């Protein structure tokens, strides 16, 4: 019975995953349906899944019951007289299922055909790992190996003729005690930092920020899956840039002009001070409506990208979110001057429905 239940459960899980794959584009554009539920688990509401089951045909059911009944009592199936009335049946509900991040990443990889990320060379970055490899005669009591200690005591008593087969009591002494021993080995690791930059000037409204919020969820999910250690930084800017926390990043709105180079300069300072490129895999995601100050700032941005960012980062992704107030010119300058750079990825995001394609564009190179 337990085996059958487990098979049915696994079959249901596969049906659920199939539904999520079919509707992944919709889930990416409606972030409110992905609710974190503790560490490593998300909750996803699904439309009701029809599971095949038996149902009686009411047209062929008899109307005979038990007891004599009263004159005038209706039998069989028919409509209730008196028109519509309050019902007592449950309505249609969404089925809420839980998936681990690992399961969601697998669906993301299969549906978007994403290659695994290959971290850039970090063979010289190591972390110490302790591994129990043997037995020692001394050590802390917390590491005492009770089975080996008992064997040593039993062996000593047998050799000395002290073991009583009628009263088989084994009492270890100090010389019998054995302890687990360990060795410290160096294990190569790869670590990553995700640096988000966003224009928060007046032309970037709530709709544009919501697109950025939804994209960042899937970007974080995918990159964190490939690294043991991942840090995240958030930079907002209008004419000036500053580092903020995640909540402020998606809520802040300023009213000034736009100077994108201010974010690039601050981002590079953060990288140099806290995330040296020779030790970290660096991912930068910038979101803007394409407006920038026309006093030579775009040329400054291109120089900063060419001299600092592109030689050192794994990816620099620029997402241009459509806005009724933004000019949209910045992406054209990047295409013209830096379009051949392998690790510069550009994406136009005109609506929530294009988040799916944008993420596939950003993460499709496996860098």
C-alpha positions in Angstrom: 0.0 0.0 0.0 2.8 2.4 0.9 4.5 1.7 -2.4 1.4 2.4 -4.3 0.8 5.7 -2.5 4.4 6.8 -3.2 3.9 5.9 -7.0 0.6 7.9 -7.0 2.3 10.8 -5.3 5.2 10.9 -7.7 2.8 10.7 -10.7 0.9 13.7 -9.3 4.1 15.6 -8.9 4.9 15.0 -12.5 1.5 16.2 -13.6 2.0 19.4 -11.5 5.4 20.0 -13.1 3.9 19.5 -16.5 1.3 22.2 -15.7 4.0 24.6 -14.5 6.0 24.0 -17.7 2.9 24.7 -19.8 2.3 28.0 -18.0 5.8 29.1 -17.2 5.5 32.2 -19.4 2.4 33.3 -17.4 4.1 32.6 -14.1 7.1 34.8 -15.0 4.8 37.7 -15.8 2.7 37.3 -12.6 5.1 37.3 -9.8 2.4 37.3 -7.1 1.8 33.6 -7.6 5.3 32.7 -6.4 5.4 33.0 -2.7 8.5 32.0 -0.7 7.6 29.4 1.9 10.7 29.0 4.1 14.1 28.2 2.9 14.3 26.5 -0.4 10.6 26.2 -1.1 8.1 28.2 -3.1 4.3 27.9 -3.3 2.6 28.0 -6.7 -1.2 28.2 -7.1 -2.4 26.1 -10.0 -5.8 25.8 -11.7 -7.7 22.8 -10.7 -6.2 19.6 -12.1 -8.7 17.1 -13.4 -7.9 13.7 -12.1 -9.8 10.9 -13.8 -12.4 9.4 -11.4 -15.8 7.6 -11.5 -19.0 9.5 -11.3 -22.5 8.2 -11.2 -24.9 9.0 -14.0 -27.8 10.8 -12.2 -30.1 10.2 -15.1 -30.2 6.5 -14.5 -30.4 6.6 -10.7 -33.6 5.4 -9.1 -35.7 7.5 -6.8 -36.6 4.8 -4.3 -35.4 5.4 -0.7 -36.1 4.1 2.7 -39.3 4.8 4.7 -42.8 5.5 3.5 -42.3 9.2 2.9 -44.9 12.0 2.8 -47.4 12.8 0.1 -45.9 15.5 -2.2 -42.3 14.8 -1.4 -40.4 15.0 -4.7 -38.3 12.0 -5.7 -35.6 11.8 -8.4 -33.6 14.8 -9.7 -35.1 18.1 -10.7 -34.8 21.8 -10.3 -35.6 23.5 -7.0 -38.7 25.6 -7.3 -38.6 29.3 -6.5 -35.6 30.3 -8.7 -32.0 30.8 -7.6 -31.1 30.5 -4.0 -28.0 30.3 -1.8 -26.1 27.0 -2.5 -24.3 24.8 -0.1 -21.6 23.5 -2.5 -17.9 24.7 -2.6 -16.8 26.9 -5.4 -13.9 26.5 -7.7 -10.5 26.9 -5.9 -6.9 27.1 -7.0 -4.7 24.2 -6.0 -1.6 25.4 -4.1 1.4 23.2 -4.5 4.9 23.5 -3.2 8.1 23.0 -5.1 11.7 23.2 -4.0 14.0 25.7 -5.7 15.9 22.7 -7.2 12.7 21.5 -8.9 11.9 25.0 -10.1 15.4 25.5 -11.5 15.1 22.2 -13.4 11.8 23.3 -15.0 13.4 26.7 -15.9 16.4 25.0 -17.5 14.3 22.6 -19.5 11.7 25.0 -20.7 14.1 27.9 -21.6 16.8 25.4 -22.8 19.3 27.2 -20.6 22.9 25.8 -20.5 24.6 25.3 -17.1 26.7 28.2 -16.0 30.4 27.6 -16.3 32.2 29.7 -13.7 35.3 31.5 -14.9 38.6 30.1 -13.7 38.9 30.2 -9.9 41.2 27.2 -9.3 43.3 29.2 -6.8 40.3 30.0 -4.5 40.0 27.3 -1.8 38.1 26.7 1.4 39.1 24.4 4.2 37.0 21.2 4.6 37.4 18.8 7.5 36.9 15.1 6.8 37.1 12.2 9.3 39.6 9.7 7.9 40.8 7.5 10.7 41.1 6.5 14.4 43.4 8.0 17.0 44.3 7.1 20.6 43.7 10.6 21.8 41.1 13.3 21.1 38.2 15.2 22.5 35.5 13.2 24.3 32.9 14.5 21.8 34.7 12.5 19.1 35.1 9.2 21.0 34.4 6.2 18.8 32.3 4.0 21.1 32.3 0.9 19.0 36.1 0.9 18.5 36.6 1.7 22.2 34.4 -1.3 23.2 36.3 -3.6 20.8 39.7 -2.5 22.3 38.4 -3.1 25.8 37.0 -6.6 24.9 40.2 -7.6 23.2 42.3 -6.5 26.2 40.1 -8.4 28.6 40.2 -11.6 26.4 44.0 -11.5 26.1 44.4 -10.9 29.8 41.9 -13.6 30.7 39.7 -11.2 32.5 36.6 -11.7 30.4 33.8 -13.6 32.3 31.6 -15.4 29.8 28.9 -15.9 32.5 29.0 -12.3 33.4 30.0 -10.6 30.1 30.7 -7.1 31.3 33.2 -5.0 29.4 34.6 -1.9 31.1 36.9 0.3 29.0 39.9 1.9 30.7 41.8 5.0 29.5 44.1 3.0 27.2 41.1 1.5 25.4 39.6 4.7 24.2 39.7 5.5 20.5 38.7 8.7 18.8 37.8 9.8 15.3 40.6 11.7 13.6 40.3 14.1 10.7 42.3 15.8 8.0 41.9 19.3 6.7 41.8 19.4 2.9 41.5 22.4 0.6 38.5 22.3 -1.7 38.3 24.7 -4.7 35.2 26.9 -4.6 33.5 29.4 -6.9 31.6 32.4 -5.6 29.5 35.0 -7.3 28.1 38.5 -6.8 25.0 39.8 -8.6 25.0 43.6 -9.0 21.7 45.2 -9.9 21.5 48.7 -11.2 18.2 50.6 -11.8 17.2 54.0 -13.0 14.7 55.4 -10.4 14.1 58.8 -12.1 10.6 60.1 -12.7 10.2 58.3 -16.0 10.6 54.8 -14.4 7.1 54.1 -12.9 5.7 51.3 -10.8 5.0 49.1 -13.9 8.7 49.3 -15.0 9.9 48.5 -11.5 7.5 45.5 -11.3 9.1 44.1 -14.4 12.6 44.5 -12.9 11.3 42.8 -9.7 10.0 39.8 -11.5 13.1 39.3 -13.7 15.4 39.6 -10.6 13.6 36.7 -9.0 14.3 34.3 -11.8 17.9 35.6 -12.3 18.7 35.1 -8.6 17.2 31.6 -8.7 19.3 30.5 -11.7 22.6 32.0 -10.6 22.4 31.0 -7.0 21.8 27.4 -8.2 25.3 27.3 -9.6 27.4 28.8 -6.8 28.0 27.8 -3.2 28.2 31.4 -2.1 26.3 34.3 -3.7 26.2 37.9 -2.7 23.8 40.6 -4.0 24.1 44.4 -4.2 21.6 47.0 -5.3 22.3 50.4 -6.8 19.7 53.0 -7.7 20.4 56.2 -9.5 18.9 59.3 -11.1 21.5 62.0 -11.6 23.4 60.5 -8.6 23.8 56.9 -7.5 23.7 55.1 -4.1 23.7 51.6 -2.7 20.4 50.5 -1.1 18.8 47.3 0.3 16.5 45.1 -1.7 13.2 46.6 -0.4 14.3 50.1 -1.1 15.6 49.1 -4.6 12.1 48.2 -5.8 10.2 51.0 -4.0 12.3 54.1 -4.3 11.3 56.7 -6.9 13.1 60.0 -7.5 12.2 63.0 -9.6 15.6 64.2 -10.9 17.4 63.7 -14.2 19.3 60.7 -15.3 23.1 60.1 -15.3 23.8 56.5 -15.8 27.6 56.8 -15.4 27.0 57.6 -11.7 25.8 54.0 -11.2 28.7 52.6 -13.3 31.2 54.4 -11.2 29.7 53.4 -7.9 29.4 49.8 -9.1 33.0 49.6 -10.0 34.1 51.0 -6.7 32.0 48.3 -4.9 33.6 45.6 -7.1 37.1 46.8 -6.4 36.6 47.2 -2.6 34.5 44.1 -1.8 34.5 41.7 -4.8 37.9 41.5 -6.5 37.4 40.2 -10.0 40.2 37.6 -9.6 38.3 36.0 -6.7 34.6 36.5 -7.7 32.3 35.6 -10.6 30.6 39.0 -11.3 27.2 39.4 -12.9 25.8 42.9 -13.5 22.2 43.5 -14.5 21.2 47.1 -15.4 17.6 48.2 -16.0 16.6 51.6 -17.5 14.1 53.1 -19.9 16.9 54.3 -22.1 17.0 57.9 -21.1 20.4 59.5 -20.3 21.8 63.0 -19.9 23.0 64.1 -23.3 26.0 66.0 -22.0 28.5 63.3 -22.9 27.5 60.9 -20.2 26.7 58.1 -22.6 30.3 58.2 -23.9 31.5 58.0 -20.3 29.4 54.9 -19.8 30.8 53.2 -22.9 34.3 54.0 -21.8 33.7 52.5 -18.3 32.2 49.4 -19.8 35.0 48.9 -22.3 37.9 49.6 -19.8 36.5 48.2 -16.5 33.5 46.1 -16.7 33.7 43.9 -19.8 37.3 42.8 -19.2 36.4 41.5 -15.8 32.8 40.5 -15.4 31.1 37.2 -16.4 28.1 39.0 -17.8 26.9 42.6 -18.1 23.2 42.5 -19.0 21.3 45.6 -20.0 17.5 45.5 -20.0 15.7 48.4 -21.5 12.2 48.6 -20.1 9.7 50.5 -22.2 8.3 53.7 -20.7 6.0 56.3 -22.1 8.5 59.0 -21.0 11.9 57.4 -21.8 13.6 58.1 -25.1 15.0 54.5 -25.5 18.2 55.8 -27.1 20.8 54.2 -24.7 20.5 50.7 -26.1 21.3 51.9 -29.6 24.6 53.4 -28.4 25.5 50.2 -26.7 24.7 48.2 -29.8 26.7 50.5 -32.0 29.9 50.8 -29.9 30.0 47.5 -27.9 27.7 45.2 -29.8 30.4 42.6 -30.5 31.4 42.1 -26.9 30.8 38.4 -25.9 29.7 39.2 -22.3 27.5 42.2 -23.0 23.8 41.1 -23.4 21.1 43.5 -24.4 17.4 43.0 -24.1 14.3 45.1 -24.9 11.4 44.5 -22.5 8.2 46.1 -23.7 5.8 44.4 -21.2 5.6 41.7 -18.5 4.8 39.2 -21.2 8.4 39.7 -22.6 10.1 38.8 -19.3 10.3 35.1 -20.4 12.2 36.0 -23.6 14.4 38.5 -21.8 15.6 36.0 -19.2 16.3 33.5 -22.0 18.4 36.2 -23.7 20.3 37.1 -20.6 21.1 33.6 -19.3 21.3 31.7 -22.6 25.0 31.8 -23.0 25.9 29.8 -19.9 28.5 32.3 -18.6 
